[in-house]
Amino acid sequence: MFLSVFDVFKIGIGPSSSHTMGPMTAAARFLAMLRQSPQGQRLAKLKVTLYGSLAFTGKGHATDRAVTLGLLGYLPADLDPDRAECQLEALRETRTLQLQGLPILAFDPAVDIVFDYGAPLPGHANGLVFAALDAHDEPLVTETYYSIGGGFVVTAAEREAPKVPVPEDAPQWPYPFENAAAMLRMARASGLTIAAMKYQNEVAVRPAGEVEQGLERIWAVMTGCIERGLAQEGDLPGGLRVRRRARKIQQQLLAERLANSSQPHAASDWLSVYAMAVNEENAAGGKVVTAPTNGAAGVVPAVLRYYLDHCTGAQPARIQDFLLTAAAIGGLIKHNASISGAEAGCQGEVGSAAAMAAAGLCAVLGGTPEQVENAAEIALEHHLGMTCDPVAGLVQVPCIERNGIGATKAVAAASLALRGDGSHFMPLDNCIKAMRQTGEEMSAKFKETSLGGLAVNLPEC
């Protein structure tokens, strides 16, 4: 099993990796498909239908806007917000798409993106169907996509395809661990850290310089997101009138530090404010890094920033080790369970992020591979059963605060693991299986549909 650090940590935009980044990517894939279609010159119109969680919370997650941006040719990592806004405005006026390699296509996002509130598609809770029609509304090309969390997208055929043996000429990774038990066995046999094994897997498929530059860019975007979040004020978009709080909290913490009146638990407040800064930016549609998703994007950056700013002996040179270790754990969770809120609830998002961050922090504070695995297990274990219930389908309440609490749990888990020798009762693999089973049996109304939990228990005003 190999899931690259650059698959776990993808640069994109808010507010959701599954509801924004995934549909945008799916739209871009559909355009590529149309350009290869023999029906190309007969195409006249486009229509997109959203199902399941994409329909129920698509407005709050800006899924319709994301689909439109994808059909304008954008991918999450290269979005130019100013240019995109001009193109969106032009599309609203002309209701046509003029794309290279395709005829002029009629497309009115207000009409041609349909929110289907019926049963979800069979392959996943996040389904969407693209259709290209001729001038008489006859469908010529259709494709079904599933946005499976973390910005990953598969077609229905890819989702249903049986697993095939790995070809003999496929790239061979030095440390192909598929679960935590194998990861620890390989670490003991090689004498390498988890980060070192993950690095060797990465450089087996791309140049070392590309890996190192890519990791630097990931952290630059993460810490840049923290700084933007700490600098902004005002209400978040979406209509809930949720105010940004990160800047105000940071100012309070700085004032207390200058007055020498900080409480011992101020470190936890710093953790929370870093995480909240990221998720406020995410909620505003800013540039973020999936870690492993947008809804949980604040946990890993917050804990890494906490390490650099608050931990004794912190070394910027260890940023790479933190990210590689976190990505290794995130890859195991995605491979053996899910990082999707629509599949597993928020245990799959913030729970996974906390496990990743705990592992990364434990590693850079000198933890052994056994202690790192223990840290990840502790963090994930204490998120089991967490539902995904965003109010009004917006990644704001309870999502922003939840990232702050997830970050504090991650630090506590790393600290507990470092106090032991790595031996513990419940293996990480068992915890991941428990999360998968819990997600499978969790009611759909608690999995990113905004049909249950906090999403339907609003205080009276």
C-alpha positions in Angstrom: 0.0 0.0 0.0 1.4 3.4 -1.0 -0.5 6.6 -0.5 1.8 9.6 -1.1 2.2 12.4 1.4 1.1 14.6 -1.5 -2.2 12.6 -1.7 -2.8 13.0 2.0 -1.8 16.7 2.0 -3.4 18.3 -1.0 -3.4 22.1 -1.6 -6.8 23.4 -2.4 -9.6 25.7 -1.3 -12.3 25.6 1.3 -14.8 24.9 2.6 -14.8 21.1 2.0 -12.5 18.6 0.4 -15.3 16.2 -0.4 -18.0 18.8 -1.2 -15.8 21.5 -2.9 -12.5 20.1 -4.0 -13.9 16.7 -5.1 -16.7 18.0 -7.3 -14.4 20.6 -8.8 -12.0 17.8 -9.8 -14.8 15.6 -11.0 -16.0 18.4 -13.3 -12.5 18.9 -14.7 -12.3 15.1 -15.3 -15.6 15.2 -17.2 -14.4 18.0 -19.5 -11.3 15.9 -20.3 -13.7 13.0 -21.1 -15.8 15.2 -23.4 -12.7 16.3 -25.3 -11.9 12.7 -26.1 -15.5 11.8 -27.0 -16.4 11.0 -30.6 -19.7 12.9 -29.9 -17.8 16.1 -29.3 -19.2 18.3 -32.0 -22.8 17.2 -31.3 -22.6 18.4 -27.7 -24.9 21.4 -26.9 -25.8 21.4 -23.2 -24.5 20.3 -19.8 -26.4 19.1 -16.7 -25.1 18.0 -13.3 -27.1 16.2 -10.6 -26.0 16.1 -7.0 -27.0 13.2 -4.7 -26.9 12.2 -1.1 -24.8 14.4 1.1 -23.7 16.5 -1.8 -27.4 17.5 -2.3 -28.3 17.9 1.4 -25.3 20.1 2.3 -24.2 21.2 -1.1 -25.4 24.8 -0.8 -23.6 25.3 2.5 -20.4 23.7 1.1 -20.6 25.7 -2.1 -20.7 22.5 -4.2 -22.6 24.2 -7.0 -20.0 26.9 -7.2 -17.2 24.2 -7.1 -18.8 22.3 -10.0 -19.1 25.4 -12.0 -15.5 26.4 -11.4 -14.4 22.9 -12.5 -16.4 23.2 -15.7 -14.6 26.5 -16.3 -11.4 24.5 -16.3 -10.1 25.1 -12.7 -8.5 22.6 -10.4 -8.4 23.3 -6.6 -4.7 23.8 -6.4 -4.4 26.4 -9.2 -7.6 28.5 -8.6 -7.1 32.2 -9.2 -10.0 33.7 -7.1 -10.1 37.1 -8.9 -10.0 35.6 -12.4 -12.5 32.9 -11.4 -15.0 35.4 -10.0 -14.9 37.3 -13.3 -15.6 34.1 -15.3 -18.4 33.2 -12.9 -20.1 36.5 -13.5 -19.7 36.2 -17.3 -21.3 32.7 -17.1 -24.2 34.0 -15.1 -24.8 36.5 -17.9 -24.2 34.4 -21.0 -25.3 31.0 -19.6 -22.8 29.4 -22.0 -19.4 27.7 -21.6 -16.8 28.5 -24.3 -14.0 25.9 -23.7 -11.0 25.0 -25.8 -11.6 21.8 -27.8 -15.3 21.8 -27.3 -18.3 23.5 -29.0 -20.1 26.3 -27.2 -22.2 24.6 -24.4 -25.4 25.9 -22.8 -25.0 25.8 -19.1 -26.9 27.8 -16.5 -25.7 26.9 -13.0 -28.9 28.1 -11.3 -30.9 25.6 -13.4 -28.6 23.0 -14.7 -27.1 21.9 -11.3 -29.8 19.9 -9.7 -30.0 19.0 -6.0 -31.6 15.6 -5.7 -32.9 15.1 -2.2 -34.0 11.5 -2.8 -32.0 8.3 -2.1 -28.2 8.6 -2.5 -26.5 6.7 -5.3 -25.4 3.2 -4.4 -21.7 3.6 -4.5 -21.2 6.4 -1.9 -23.0 9.1 0.0 -21.3 11.8 -2.1 -22.4 11.1 -5.7 -22.8 13.3 -8.7 -23.8 12.6 -12.3 -22.6 14.7 -15.3 -24.5 14.6 -18.5 -23.7 16.2 -21.9 -26.7 16.5 -24.2 -27.4 17.3 -27.8 -29.6 20.2 -29.0 -32.7 18.0 -28.5 -31.9 17.2 -24.8 -30.8 13.7 -25.6 -27.9 12.6 -23.4 -24.8 11.8 -25.4 -22.1 11.4 -22.7 -22.8 10.7 -19.0 -20.5 9.8 -16.1 -21.1 9.1 -12.4 -18.4 10.3 -9.9 -18.1 9.8 -6.2 -16.2 12.3 -4.0 -14.9 9.9 -1.4 -13.2 12.3 1.0 -10.0 14.3 1.2 -10.4 15.5 -2.4 -10.2 12.0 -3.9 -12.6 11.3 -6.8 -13.5 8.0 -8.5 -15.9 7.1 -11.2 -18.7 4.5 -10.6 -16.7 2.0 -12.6 -13.5 2.7 -10.7 -15.5 2.4 -7.4 -17.0 -1.0 -8.4 -14.0 -2.5 -10.1 -12.5 -5.6 -8.4 -9.0 -5.3 -7.0 -6.5 -6.6 -9.5 -3.0 -7.9 -8.7 -0.2 -5.4 -8.8 1.6 -5.6 -12.1 5.2 -7.0 -11.9 6.5 -3.8 -13.5 4.7 -1.5 -11.0 7.0 0.7 -8.8 8.3 -1.2 -5.8 8.2 0.6 -2.5 10.9 -0.3 0.0 8.4 -0.3 2.9 4.9 -1.3 1.6 3.2 -1.4 5.0 -0.6 -1.8 4.7 -1.3 -1.7 8.4 0.3 -0.4 11.6 1.5 -3.9 12.6 3.4 -4.2 9.4 4.7 -0.7 9.8 6.2 -1.5 13.2 7.7 -4.8 12.0 9.4 -3.0 9.2 10.7 -0.3 11.5 12.2 -2.9 13.9 13.8 -4.8 11.0 15.2 -1.7 9.3 16.1 0.3 12.4 14.4 3.3 10.6 11.8 5.7 11.9 8.3 5.8 10.4 9.3 9.1 8.8 12.4 7.6 7.3 10.5 4.7 5.8 7.9 7.0 4.4 10.5 9.2 2.9 12.2 6.1 1.2 8.8 5.2 -0.3 8.3 8.7 -1.6 11.8 9.0 -3.3 11.1 5.6 -5.0 8.6 7.3 -7.2 9.9 10.9 -7.5 13.2 12.8 -7.1 14.3 13.6 -3.5 14.4 17.3 -4.3 10.8 17.2 -5.5 9.8 15.5 -2.3 11.6 18.0 -0.1 10.4 21.0 -2.0 6.8 19.7 -2.0 6.9 19.2 1.8 8.2 22.8 2.2 5.4 24.1 0.1 2.8 22.1 2.1 4.0 23.7 5.3 4.3 27.1 3.7 0.6 26.9 2.7 -0.4 25.6 6.2 1.4 28.2 8.2 0.3 30.9 5.7 -3.3 29.8 6.3 -2.8 30.2 10.1 -1.4 33.7 9.6 -4.3 34.8 7.3 -6.8 33.4 9.8 -5.1 35.3 12.7 -5.3 38.5 10.7 -9.0 38.4 9.7 -12.1 39.6 11.4 -15.8 39.8 10.7 -18.6 37.4 9.9 -18.0 34.2 8.0 -20.1 33.7 4.8 -23.2 31.5 4.7 -25.8 33.4 6.7 -25.3 32.0 10.2 -23.5 35.2 11.2 -20.7 33.2 12.8 -17.9 35.6 13.7 -14.3 34.9 13.3 -12.7 34.6 16.7 -9.1 33.6 16.1 -7.7 37.1 15.9 -9.4 38.3 19.1 -8.2 35.2 21.0 -4.7 35.7 19.8 -4.7 39.3 20.9 -5.9 38.3 24.4 -3.2 35.6 24.7 -0.5 38.1 23.6 -1.7 40.7 26.1 -1.7 38.1 28.9 1.8 37.1 28.0 3.0 40.7 28.1 1.3 41.2 31.5 2.8 38.0 32.8 -0.8 36.9 33.7 -1.1 33.8 31.5 -2.7 30.7 33.0 -0.9 27.3 32.8 -3.5 26.1 30.3 -2.7 29.0 27.9 -0.8 26.5 25.8 -4.1 24.8 25.0 -5.6 28.1 24.0 -2.7 28.7 21.5 -3.3 25.2 20.0 -7.0 26.0 19.6 -6.4 29.5 18.1 -4.0 28.1 15.5 -6.6 25.4 14.5 -9.5 27.8 14.5 -7.6 30.3 12.4 -7.2 27.6 9.7 -10.8 26.5 9.8 -12.1 30.0 9.7 -10.1 30.5 6.6 -11.4 27.2 5.3 -15.0 28.2 6.0 -14.4 31.5 4.1 -13.3 29.5 1.0 -9.6 30.3 1.4 -6.5 28.3 0.4 -5.9 25.3 2.7 -4.3 21.9 2.8 -6.3 18.8 3.3 -5.0 17.2 6.5 -6.5 14.7 5.7 -9.7 16.7 4.8 -10.7 20.4 4.7 -13.1 20.0 7.6 -10.2 18.8 9.7 -7.6 21.0 8.1 -6.7 22.9 11.3 -5.5 20.0 13.5 -2.2 19.0 11.9 -1.0 22.7 11.2 -2.0 23.7 14.7 0.0 20.9 16.4 3.0 21.5 14.2 2.9 25.2 14.8 2.6 24.5 18.5 5.7 22.3 18.4 7.7 25.0 16.7 6.5 27.9 18.9 6.0 26.3 22.2 8.0 23.1 22.6 11.5 23.1 24.2 14.1 22.1 21.7 11.9 22.4 18.7 13.8 22.2 15.4 12.4 23.5 12.1 14.4 20.8 10.4 12.0 18.3 11.9 9.0 19.7 10.0 9.5 17.1 7.3 9.6 14.3 9.8 6.4 15.5 11.3 4.5 15.7 8.0 5.9 12.3 6.8 4.9 10.6 10.0 1.4 12.1 10.0 0.9 11.1 6.3 1.9 7.6 7.1 -0.8 7.3 9.7 -3.4 9.1 7.5 -2.6 6.7 4.7 -3.2 3.7 7.0 -6.6 5.1 8.1 -7.7 5.9 4.6 -6.6 2.5 3.3 -8.3 0.5 6.1 -11.2 2.7 7.1 -12.2 6.1 5.8 -11.4 9.8 6.2 -14.8 10.9 4.8 -17.3 12.5 7.0 -20.1 11.3 4.7 -18.8 7.7 5.2 -17.7 7.6 8.8 -18.8 10.8 10.5 -16.4 13.3 12.0 -14.4 10.5 13.6 -13.1 9.9 10.1 -12.1 13.6 9.7 -11.1 15.2 13.0 -10.4 11.8 14.5 -8.0 10.9 11.7 -6.4 14.3 11.9 -5.8 14.1 15.6 -4.2 10.6 15.2 -2.0 12.0 12.4 -1.0 15.1 14.5 -0.4 13.0 17.6 1.9 10.7 15.7 3.8 13.6 14.1 4.3 15.4 17.4 5.4 12.2 19.2 7.9 11.5 16.4 9.6 14.9 16.5 9.7 14.9 20.3 11.8 11.8 20.1 9.2 9.0 20.3 10.0 5.5 19.0 7.9 4.0 16.3 6.0 2.0 19.0 5.3 5.2 20.9 4.2 7.0 17.7 1.8 4.2 16.9 0.5 4.4 20.5 0.0 8.2 20.2 -2.0 7.8 17.1 -4.2 5.1 18.7 -4.9 7.2 21.8 -6.0 10.1 19.7 -8.2 8.1 17.4 -9.7 6.0 20.2 -11.0 9.1 21.9 -12.8 10.4 18.8 -14.7 7.1 18.0 -18.4 7.6 17.4 -18.1 11.4 16.6 -20.8 12.4 14.2 -20.6 14.9 11.3 -23.5 17.3 11.9 -22.7 20.7 10.4 -25.3 23.3 11.1 -26.9 24.5 7.8 -24.4 22.4 6.0 -21.7 24.9 6.7 -18.2 23.9 7.8 -18.5 26.3 10.8 -20.5 25.0 13.7 -19.3 22.8 15.4 -16.4 22.2 12.9 -14.2 25.2 13.7 -14.0 24.6 17.5 -13.9 20.8 16.9 -10.5 21.3 15.2 -9.2 23.2 18.2 -10.3 20.4 20.6 -8.9 17.8 18.2 -5.5 19.5 18.3 -5.5 19.5 22.2 -6.4 15.8 22.2 -3.5 15.2 19.8 -1.0 16.8 22.0 -2.4 15.0 25.1 -2.1 11.7 23.2 1.5 12.3 22.2 2.4 13.3 25.7 0.8 10.2 27.2 2.5 7.9 24.7 5.9 9.5 25.4 5.4 8.7 29.1 5.2 5.0 28.3 7.4 2.6 26.4 5.1 2.1 23.4 3.4 -1.1 24.7 -0.3 -0.8 25.1 -3.5 -2.8 25.2 -5.4 -1.7 22.0 -3.4 -1.7 18.8 -4.0 1.1 16.3 -5.1 -1.4 13.7 -8.0 -2.5 16.0 -8.9 1.1 16.6 -9.1 1.8 12.8 -11.3 -1.3 12.3 -13.6 -0.1 15.1 -13.9 3.3 13.4 -14.8 1.7 10.1 -17.4 -0.5 11.8 -18.8 2.4 13.7 -19.1 4.5 10.5 -20.8 1.7 8.6 -23.5 1.3 11.3 -23.9 5.0 12.0 -27.2 6.5 10.8 -26.9 8.5 7.6 -28.5 11.5 9.3 -25.3 11.8 11.4 -22.9 11.6 8.4 -22.6 15.1 6.8 -26.3 15.4 5.7 -27.2 18.0 8.4 -30.3 15.9 9.2 -29.4 15.0 12.8 -27.4 16.0 15.9 -26.3 19.6 16.4 -27.5 20.5 12.9 -31.2 20.1 13.9 -30.9 21.2 17.5 -30.5 24.9 17.2 -31.1 27.3 20.1 -34.2 29.3 19.9 -33.5 33.0 19.3 
